[in-house]
């Protein structure tokens, strides 16, 4: 019964948010509360929620201060050179914009933190998507899928969890998987190209001749801090008319949307402190990778230091905090709402029963192919449950079943990584709320668009692993 109710609860949640019958926060709270009562454990609801909140509180704290930190870094112009480079590459072409989104998300994902990746990627690309009238779910979908593939880095989390759960070396799991993951990332770039062509066709993009490309590029580069064609650098690319929108950059880029990242004249710029901010960010990311302190503590310290050095006046600090308060509240609220969902799933025993049912449903004849089975199961299981639940609860069971048929734990561990491209769009991943919140995209719209492409990417990684003899 718990198995059926567990799947029913997840299905109800997904249907409600995809049909926009409820907001994600309301659905994350009310749906599990209702099902907790339905299984006869309503009296324990408070305990389950408090336990879930306790487990996710460090994540919420990390996201709150990470948003403040990277928000300040965006305000002071740390990422303007990245924006400049992406803009030079994009040249107001939707194909290049989408491919640039995938490349930027993949590069920034090297720090191992999805929230950081999404904050930087959306901040850089959002104004372009808005001005070109491109679909924002394309941006969120491509960014999430690229980050999902890169999330398998040993310091990203899943690989370390698999190594810990099966008592293996993380390098032995990850290094042989590099070719398959490389194919997966290449597939994301190809997917970005295809989606970009579709966007180009949809918005009626007209190819610019060489002169106009050069002129448009000059205007775009101005956005990074050079001399503009007018005050604020806010003109459209020359020659853009009708269905071929130019890219307005500068003071009005993203007007009304809370984005001023492309305005070269914003008062928050701190060019004299550029290298301090760059060094602080590199030191922060290095400390994260080396695990010198818990990540929430690092971001708390980093945000306090960034605010104090860049905005020494109390009024300026309050202004910067207020500027990012909406994002902080939305993301933190979503994380704590998700704590209700995960708390009920775990506390009632639904997750355990669902996992046991799925493992028990594997035919005996599939024993020698447990690596393949693990790879396929990693898609739905890492989507419908947390990475902790999958890697520490389900993976050891799958490994034991594989060992009984001569399948090594290393193969099982490698196969378990392939579902990460899909996992990064799961409603149980806090970082995804940073992505959709900053991009101002409905979670249901993001889910409808992204799931099919992310699942296909995961299957491509699995197929490449089989082809290369890794899995």
Buried (B, 14 or more C-beta within 10 A) or exposed (E): EBBEBBBBBBEBBBBBBBEEEBBBBEBBBBBBBEBBEBBEBEEBBEEBBEBBBEBBBEBBBBBBBBBBBBBBBBBBBBBBEBBBBBBBBBBBBBBBBBBBBBBBBBBBBBBBBBBBBBBBBBBBBBBBBBBBEBBBBBBBBBBBBBBBBBBBBBBBBBBBBBBEBBEBEBEEBBEBBEBBBEBBBEBBBEBBBEBBBBBBEBBEBBEBEEEBBEBBBBBBBBBBBEEBBEEBBBBBBBBBEEEBBBBBBBBBBBBEEBBBBBBBBBEBBBEEBBEBBBEBBEEBBEBBBEEEEEBBBBBBBBBBBBBEBBBEEEEBBEEBBEBBEEBBEBBBBBBBBBBBBBBBBBBBBBBBBBBBBBBEEBEEEEBEBBBBBBBBBBBBBBBBBBBBBBBBBBBBBBBBBBEEEEBBBBBBBBBBBBBBBBBBBBBBBBBBBBBBBBBBBBBBBBBBBBBEBBBBBBBBBBBBBBEBEBB
